[in-house]
Every structure is written in C-alpha cells, then in structure tokens.
Amino acid sequence: MGRNSSLVYSTDTGRVCPDCQHPVAQCQCKKSTKVHGSSDGVVRLRRETKGRKGKGVTLIDGIAMNDSALTTFAKTLKNKCGSGGTVKDGVIEIQGDHRKFLQEFLQDAGYKVKIAGG
C-alpha cells in the first residue's frame, strides 16, 4: 500500500473504518460519547401524532445517557410496554400511548418525571 492509501475492505473482517482501521461493527471513533438529556434533571413524557399519519407515539425526553446506553434503555422500555419504538436525537419514541405506565416505571427507577402536554 502506498503512503496516501488506506484499507477500506478486508476479506477477513468486511468493511473497515478508514479512521481507526477497525471493522465497522467495532468502530471506536464514530461512537458518540455525548450525553443527551435536559439540564434540569426532569424526564418529560409527551404524546405526539404529528407527522405520523395520526398514529400516536409516546416521547421520552431528558434521560441523561449516551447513545449506546440510551438505546439499551429504550429496548428495556419497549419490552415493558410490549410495543415498538426507536431512539432519535436523544429522544426515545415508544409506539402508542404509554405515558401513565412509563411514568410509574421511571419513578420507580429513580427519575423525576413530568407528563408534558395534553
């Protein structure tokens, strides 16, 4: 390999990150260490249907965790609610209206929780 070239694909590991030279699945440089959450320490639950063709989702905002921990926590919440969901920009989205259940669950977990909106 030349001085200005780098490994992009290996038959042993598949795609390789050009920055850290690790396989893409174990890339160390792209993982976010940014902690999401509000500065006041209050977890807010709200229901939203905007942009979802009338389907309601419960949004959970203000949990102070990094991306990987937030994804793991969201998986736990989705299992407890028995529905699907995702994490977008530090906000957990759970399909359906689960505000009351999530409020009790998060309070039991030690969070200060407010139901925001109507």
C-alpha positions in Angstrom: 0.0 0.0 0.0 1.1 3.5 -0.7 1.6 6.3 1.6 -1.7 8.0 0.9 -3.9 4.9 0.7 -5.8 3.1 3.4 -7.6 -0.2 3.8 -11.3 0.0 3.0 -12.3 -3.6 2.8 -10.8 -6.8 4.1 -12.0 -10.3 3.2 -11.4 -11.3 6.8 -13.4 -8.6 8.6 -15.5 -6.9 5.9 -15.8 -3.1 5.7 -13.1 -1.3 7.7 -13.4 2.2 9.2 -10.9 4.5 7.4 -10.2 6.5 10.6 -9.5 3.8 13.2 -8.8 0.8 11.0 -11.2 -1.4 13.0 -14.1 -3.3 11.4 -17.2 -1.1 11.0 -19.1 -3.1 13.7 -16.3 -2.4 16.2 -15.5 1.1 15.1 -14.2 3.2 18.1 -14.0 6.6 16.5 -17.7 7.0 15.4 -19.4 6.1 18.7 -20.9 9.1 20.3 -19.9 9.9 23.9 -22.3 12.8 24.0 -24.7 12.6 26.9 -28.3 13.5 26.0 -30.8 14.9 28.4 -32.1 18.2 29.8 -30.2 20.3 32.2 -32.9 20.4 34.9 -32.9 16.6 35.5 -36.6 16.1 34.7 -37.7 13.4 32.4 -40.6 14.6 30.3 -43.2 12.3 28.7 -45.5 13.5 26.0 -47.8 12.1 23.3 -47.4 13.2 19.7 -49.1 12.3 16.4 -47.6 15.0 14.2 -46.0 13.6 11.0 -47.1 10.0 11.8 -50.4 9.8 9.9 -52.4 10.0 13.1 -50.6 7.3 14.9 -49.7 8.3 18.4 -46.3 7.8 20.0 -45.0 8.5 23.5 -41.9 10.6 23.5 -39.4 10.3 26.5 -37.0 13.2 26.7 -34.5 14.3 29.3 -32.8 11.0 30.2 -29.1 11.7 30.8 -27.4 8.9 28.9 -25.1 8.5 26.0 -26.3 6.9 22.7 -25.5 3.3 23.4 -26.9 3.3 26.9 -30.0 5.2 25.7 -30.6 2.5 23.0 -30.3 -0.3 25.6 -32.6 1.5 28.0 -35.1 2.1 25.2 -35.1 -1.6 24.4 -36.0 -2.3 28.1 -38.8 0.2 27.9 -40.2 -1.2 24.7 -40.2 -4.7 26.2 -42.0 -3.5 29.3 -44.6 -1.7 27.1 -44.9 -4.5 24.6 -44.6 -2.3 21.6 -42.0 -1.0 19.1 -40.1 2.2 19.1 -36.8 3.9 18.4 -34.3 6.5 19.6 -33.9 9.7 17.6 -31.7 12.6 18.6 -31.6 11.5 22.3 -35.4 11.1 22.5 -37.0 7.7 23.0 -40.1 7.1 20.9 -42.4 4.3 22.0 -45.4 3.4 19.8 -48.7 4.0 21.4 -49.9 6.0 24.5 -48.0 4.5 27.4 -47.5 7.7 29.5 -49.1 6.5 32.7 -47.2 3.2 32.7 -43.9 4.8 31.8 -44.4 7.5 34.5 -44.7 4.8 37.2 -41.9 2.7 35.8 -39.5 5.7 35.5 -40.4 7.0 39.0 -39.7 3.5 40.4 -36.3 3.6 38.7 -35.5 6.9 40.5 -36.2 9.5 37.8 -38.2 12.7 38.4 -41.0 12.5 35.8 -43.4 15.0 34.4 -46.2 14.4 31.8 -45.9 17.3 29.3 -48.6 18.5 27.0 -52.2 17.4 26.9 
